[in-house]
Amino acid sequence: MSPITLMLVDDHDIVRAGLRMLLDAQPDMEIVAEAGSGAEALRAASTCRPDVVLMDVTMPEMNGIETTRQLKQRCPDTRVLALTIHEEAEYLLQMLEAGASGYVPKRAAPDDLLNAIQSVYQGQVYLHASVAGALVDNYLQRGGAAKPENNSTLTSREIEVLTLIAQGLTNKQIGEHLGISPRTVARHRDNISAKLKLSTRSDLTRYAIQQGFVSA
């Protein structure tokens, strides 16, 4: 089985060096490129087409949000995992809107980062627990977000499924959690996608976060 190919994007050499030490020790992962700026990241990604990009959010000249947006336009199959010091909901939402598939704080444990890489590589969305908690706190402080009218078309079971999708669970895991079959979960997901006119897991996750359905 081919290793997961990775690109590291961070304007601090010492951060990339630390990540290299961790990731070089993983037999199923391979660093194929590094970049110290957004522009450099776009050039490298277009050449090497990595499976997953570890993206810093705040960089000079072109930040990680804009870099992610342009990178996903050029390399739509590449997954972007934000790795940042920022744990505020506003940064997370902007990165998801730009096309990121995951968000991990730099203070996270190494195992959390490795799990996040595996999750986004498999097409899932990964939100670190501390970030999910910040989203809920933000939502509660605002007194709850206004829900679009099409929320009313979702059944209570569909909202449960949508919430678990946003937490990064697979159909099998959702089925085990709710006591239903993976096939039933898939049918609920199809119904949710049709009602909301959203097809990808990232789109569904962004919607769930914006509407306050995500729980820590």
ABEGO torsion letter per residue (X at the ends): XBBBBBBBBBABAAAAAAAAAAAAABAABBBABBBABAAAAAAAAAAAGBABBBBBABBBGBBAAAAAAAAAAABAABBBBBBBABABAAAAAAAAAAGBABBBBAABBAAAAAAAAAAAAAGBBBBBAAAAAAAAAAAAAAGEBBBBAAAAABBAAAAAAAAAAAAGBBAAAAAAAAGBBAAAAAAAAAAAAAAAGBABAAAAAAAAAAAGABBX
